[in-house]
Amino acid sequence: MSNCTFTLRDLAATSAFGHLLGKLAQPGDVICLDGDLGAGKTALTQEIARGLQVPDSCYVTSPTFSILQEYPGRIPLYHMDFYRLSGEVEVEDLGFEEFFYFSGVTVIEWSARAGDLIPESRLLLKMTIEQNLARKICLDFGSGSWKDRLQSFCIKHCCT
């Protein structure tokens, strides 16, 4: 199983899945979130932060304009949004790829703009808006250990 596709039927399911990702995250992980505007990338990141035990006093917002926001937790969270960047060269010029190799968890919205700079060990989530606030998620596990960490979830929820 190199991919896993499932549907998060509502906000509660999205919250539970994001929280699970945060609980399972390990130092050095890179989680890539791609999908249309409104697909739920920031909402999912907020729940990943909860799973990482980011304090409630740290409100996780979209870093669309700041591009990077850092939050404390059991593992630091580096939340990036590459929507406003033109591509791989700009990501590299700004030095953001260095964060991919720090001891925190890097969550990147619009990660496709970083191209080949993204490590192969990343977890990629492609998010699609469905009806009635549902979200279709296609996980691509990359070469890291996410496949093993999410095996129980995928056996229960995935259709491919």
N, C-alpha and C positions, 0 to 999 in steps of 0.2 A: 504494500500500500504506500504509494508515494504522494497521493492526494486524498483528501477527505472532503466531501461536500455535504452540507446540512443546512437547515433553515432554523434561524432563531425567530420564533413566532411573535415575540413581543419584547417590550423593554425589560421585563423580569428575566427572560431567557438570555438576553444580551448581557445584562448585569451579571448573571451567574457565570456565563462563559468568560467574560472579561476578568472577573474575580478569580476564576480558576487559572487563567493564564498568569495572572500576577502571583498566585500562590506557587505555581510550578516554575516560575522564572528563576534563572540562575545568573550569577555574575557573568557579564560578557554577552548575554543574549541580545539579539537584534530581532525585533518584531516589526514587520513591514505591513502597513495597512494601505491598501489601494482600493479605490472605488469612487463612484460619482460623488459630487457634492451632496451632502445630506444622507450619505450611506451609513453614518453612525461611527465614523472613525474616532472622533473625539470622545463620544459617549463610551465607546469600548475602552479607550485609553484611560478614562476616568475610573473605570472598574478595574483595569489592570493595576492602576495606582492603589486602589483599595486593597487588592490582593498582595501588593508589595508593602502594605502597612504605611503608606504615605499618610501623615497626620491629617485629620479632618480640617484642620486650620489652613492647610495648603490646598486651595481650590484649583483643580486642574482645568485649565482653559486651553483653547486652541492657540498654538503659537504661530498662527498664520503670518502675523506681522513681525514678531520677534524672531521667528524661525526656530528658536531653541528655548526651552524652559527646563530647568533642573529642579527636582523635588527630592527631599530626603525620605528614606524609608528603610526597611530592613536591607534593601539594596537600593542605591540611588537610581532614580528614574530620569533619563534624558529623553524628553519629549520633543520631537522635531516635526516640522511641517514644511515640506519642500514645494508646496503649491506655487509659491511666488518665484521659485528658482527656475532658471532656464534649462538646466541640465547638469550632467555629470561634472563638467569643468567648473561650474560655479560652486557646486557642493565641495569640490576639492579645493578650490581657491579660498573658500571661507573656512577650511579646516574642519568641517563637520565629520569627515570620515574617521578622524582620530577617535571620536566618541565610540565608534563601532567596536573598538578594541580596549575600552576602559573596563573597569570592574562593575559598572552599573548595568542597567537594562535600558537599551535604546529602543524607543518606539518611534517609528517614522511614518507619518502620514504622507501620502503621495510619494512613496519610496521609489517608484519607477523612474523618477527624474534623476536619481543617483546612479542609474545604470549599473555598470560593472563594478562600481565601488562597494556595493553591498556584498557582505561576506556570503559565501555559499552556505554557511551554517545557519542562516537566518530562518525564521518562520515567516512565511508570506500568507497574508489573508486577503483574498479578493472579495470585496463586499458589494452586493447588488441589492438594490431596493426592490422589495416584493410588495404585495398588497397588504393593507391593514397593518402597517408598521413592521411587518416581518422583514428579515434580512437573510438573504442567501449568502452563505460563506463557503468559499473554496479554500481549503488549507493546502499549501505546498510546504512540505516539511524541510526542504533543503537537505544539506548533508549533516546537520547537527543531530542532537538527541531529542528534538521535539517529538518525533514520531513515537519514540518509546514513552515519553512523558505523557502524551495525549492518547495513548493506545486505548485505555479504558473508555475514555470519552468517545472516541471514534467508533469503537465496537458498538456502543449504545446508540449513537446519534447519526452516524454517517451513512449515506446511501451509495457512495463510491469509494 
